[in-house]
Amino acid sequence: MSDSFRNPFPASDPDRHAIWEMLVSRDIEAFVNADWSLVQDDFVPETFLGINGNGTDNPDHWSPLFADLETYRDEWLRQAEESAKTEYAEDRQAAIHRNTVLRDIDIVGAVALVHKKFEGTIARADGGKDVMNWQTLYYCRKVDGHWKITGFTGYLPNPMGSRKG
């Protein structure tokens, strides 16, 4: 197992450990397999809201694209299925892990702000590459002892301040 597959948060930090497993390990496995059932229980559907940063750091240009979990699920599945159709020159799951950075998790009581970044490329079989260069802020809440996603602000530039709207 490469280091990119290894959870950087020890079991002695159970909250951060669990959040990393949810937002990195489980999310990547589900995406690569286009299997929403692996992550469907990781959300609080009643309060879910996904904000699309539209690739800009200017919040005046952000939009509430995913007003409910079903809309987000459909787009997530569309993206996962589109990615699965692409022929890559390397293992896609390993490449996504290699390009994913999640080291900042701010927890206050039963809520967490999680900073997930994508930095790198995936080599395609046609000689090109897919560039992964964005970030997402996840809003999480501990519900019945388990961390869940209540929403996110995503499709943001990485780093912030690099693309104005």
N, C-alpha and C positions, 0 to 999 in steps of 0.2 A: 504494500500500500504506500503510495507516494505521500509526501507531507501535505499536499493539497487536499487529500481525502481525510486527513487526520484533524479531528476537532481540536482547536488550539486552547479551548477552555477545559480545565480539568474537572473531573467528577466532583471535586471539592467546591466547585462554583456551579451548582446544579442549575441555576436559572440561566446563566449565559450558555452553559453546555447544551441545555435543552433548546434554547432559541437558535443556536448555531445548527444543531441537528435539523430543526424544522426548516430554517431559511436557506441552508446550504445543502446538506446531505440529502434530505428528503425531497426538497424542491428540485434539485438537479436530476435526481433519479426519476422523479415523476415527469419532468419536462422531456428528458431524453426518451422516455418510453411513451410519451403523450398519454399518460395515465393519471387523470385528474383524481381518481379514487384514492391515490396515495397521499394527496394533500387536502382533500375536501374537508376533513375534520380539523384542519389547522386555522379555520376562519371563524369569526363571529358574524354570521350572515345578517343578523338583524341590524347591525350598526356599520356594516362594511361600506367604505367609500374609497375609491381609487382616483387619485389626482394625477393627470397627465401633465408633466412638466414641459412637454413639447420641445425638449432639447434645449431649453433656455433657462438661464438662472434668474430671469425676470418674472416674478410671480404674477405680474399683470397679464402674462400670456399663458398661465397655467389654466387647466380646465378640468371640471369634475366628469371625466370621461366614463368612469365606472361607478354609476350611482347605486349599483347593486352587485352582489356576488355573481349572479348568473351572467351578467354582461361581461364581467371580468373573466369568468371561467371560459366563456365562448371565445374570447380573444386569446386567452392563454393557450387553449387547445388549438386554435388556428395557427398561432406562432409555433407551437410544438410540432404540429403536423407538417408545417412548411419546412422547418428545420430538419425533420426526419427525412424529407425527400431529397435533401442536398447530399451529394457524395463528398465526403471529407477524406483528406489524406492522413488523418490521424484520428484516434479515438475521441469522439465528440464529448463523451462524459468526462474523460480525463482532461480534455482541453477546457471545458467549462469550469471544472474545479480549479484548474491552474490559473484561470483568469478571474476567479471570484475572490474578493477580499472582504471579509467580515470580521473586523477586530474591535469595532466600537459599538458597545451596547450600554446605553445609559438606562439604569433601572431606578425608579422611585416607587417604592411600595409594590403595587400590583400592576404597574404600567412600565413599558419599556419603549425607548426610541432606539431603533436599530439602523445602523449605517452599512448598507451593502453596496459594494462597488465592483464594477467589471472593468478590467484593465488587461488588454491583450488581443490576440488574434487566434483564429482557428484556421488551419490550412485546409483548403478545399482541394479535391481531386483534380480539378481543372487548372490548378496552378495558382489560382487566386486565393484570397483569404477573406474571412468574415472578421470584421473589427468589432470588438466588444469594448465600448468606451462610454459607459453611462453609470449612473448611480440611482439608488432608491433608498428612501427613508421609510421604514416600516414602523407602524404604530401597533404595539402588541399589548395584550392584557392577560393577566393570569386568571383563568376561569376554572373553577373546580380543581385547582391544583395543576392545571396545564396551561402553557403559554399558547395564545391564539393571536391571529392577525386581525386587527379591527379595521385596518386600512393602510394606505401608503401614498406617498408622493414619489412618483417614479418618472423614468425617461428624462432624468436630469443630466446636465453636462457633468463630466468628470475630467478634471476638477471643476468645481463651481467657479464662476468668474471667467470661464473660457469661452462661453457663447452667450452673447447678449441677444435679447429679443426686441 
